[in-house]
Amino acid sequence: MTALKTKFMINALALSIGVANYTIKGFELDNPFNDSEDVSNKLKTLGFNVIECPDCDRVTMGDKI
């Protein structure tokens, strides 16, 4: 990572959420746990501090935020 990119990314924060239990038919994901983990790992390589919340419900999401 370049020094310039590091300077601006020092406080970058991301929340990665994976949801397996959709209540609307047709919106289910095959593997939300792996998808969430893949996104988290990529964001970390880009310099983000990542809060991970695999298969979160609304209450847990609120706690993470």
Contacts in CASP RR format, 6 or more apart in sequence:
PFRMAT RR
TARGET T0000
AUTHOR 0000-0000-0000
METHOD contacts of the structure
MODEL  1
MTALKTKFMINALALSIGVANYTIKGFELDNPFNDSEDVSNKLKTLGFNV
IECPDCDRVTMGDKI
1 9 0 8 1.000
1 47 0 8 1.000
6 47 0 8 1.000
9 46 0 8 1.000
9 47 0 8 1.000
9 48 0 8 1.000
11 49 0 8 1.000
12 46 0 8 1.000
12 47 0 8 1.000
12 48 0 8 1.000
12 49 0 8 1.000
13 48 0 8 1.000
13 49 0 8 1.000
13 50 0 8 1.000
13 51 0 8 1.000
14 40 0 8 1.000
14 43 0 8 1.000
14 48 0 8 1.000
14 49 0 8 1.000
14 50 0 8 1.000
14 51 0 8 1.000
15 50 0 8 1.000
15 51 0 8 1.000
15 53 0 8 1.000
15 64 0 8 1.000
15 65 0 8 1.000
16 36 0 8 1.000
16 39 0 8 1.000
16 40 0 8 1.000
16 43 0 8 1.000
16 50 0 8 1.000
16 51 0 8 1.000
16 52 0 8 1.000
16 53 0 8 1.000
17 36 0 8 1.000
17 53 0 8 1.000
17 54 0 8 1.000
17 56 0 8 1.000
17 61 0 8 1.000
18 29 0 8 1.000
18 32 0 8 1.000
18 33 0 8 1.000
18 35 0 8 1.000
18 36 0 8 1.000
18 53 0 8 1.000
18 54 0 8 1.000
18 55 0 8 1.000
18 56 0 8 1.000
19 29 0 8 1.000
19 32 0 8 1.000
19 55 0 8 1.000
19 56 0 8 1.000
20 28 0 8 1.000
20 29 0 8 1.000
20 32 0 8 1.000
20 33 0 8 1.000
20 55 0 8 1.000
21 55 0 8 1.000
21 57 0 8 1.000
22 28 0 8 1.000
22 29 0 8 1.000
29 35 0 8 1.000
32 54 0 8 1.000
32 55 0 8 1.000
33 54 0 8 1.000
33 55 0 8 1.000
36 52 0 8 1.000
36 53 0 8 1.000
36 54 0 8 1.000
37 52 0 8 1.000
37 54 0 8 1.000
40 50 0 8 1.000
40 52 0 8 1.000
43 50 0 8 1.000
44 50 0 8 1.000
51 64 0 8 1.000
53 60 0 8 1.000
53 61 0 8 1.000
53 64 0 8 1.000
56 64 0 8 1.000
END
